Amino acid sequence: MALRSSCSRSITRSGVFSTSSSSRRSMQVKAALDPTAAAAVTQQATAFAIVLAAEAAFSRSNVPEADKGRPQVPKVAAGVGGSLAAALLVGQGGAGVIPTAGLVLGFAVAAGMLAYNTQRALDLQYNDGDWPGPKAWPAGMGLISFFALNVFFQALVQDISTTV
């Protein structure tokens, strides 16, 4: 934060001192994510999208269509697409609104996938013949979604707290 103040004094024709004061305050804040952190977030967001798609494909092939816990293509596609879009935005790097928007998008997507996978685990019907248990896959994805949420949260905190 820079504070500039200038004060000028002059004598008027009547011999009285005149003081004029002008204060101008300017502040510049630039958020910037460390380049290595941006690369790590990009890699983890991409891996999250791949695992999210792979688990949904696996679960759709194994869970009966009538089961409420079966993955829904539009919701999973939104999660995969949102995670990849976040990775692209964060990968732009540097200071500015674009990487920050990517972090916010990634945080929102990971939170949405955490809620969605938790709900899937709760809705899935129990089947004795399924090992390690039918709820293991969506519960595991809920945990992975939590980790992704944590990645985006920590990067967002670093991005916001970095000022130049």
Secondary structure, DSSP 8 states (H G I E B T S, - for coil): -EEEEEEEEEE-TTS-EEEEEEEEEE-----B--HHHHHHHHHHHHHHHHHHHHHHHHHHHHS-TT-TTS--HHHHHHHHHHHHHHHHHHHT-SBSHHHHHHHHHHHHHHHHHHHHHHHHHHHS---TTSSS-TTHHHHHHHHHHHHHHHHHHHHHHHHHH---
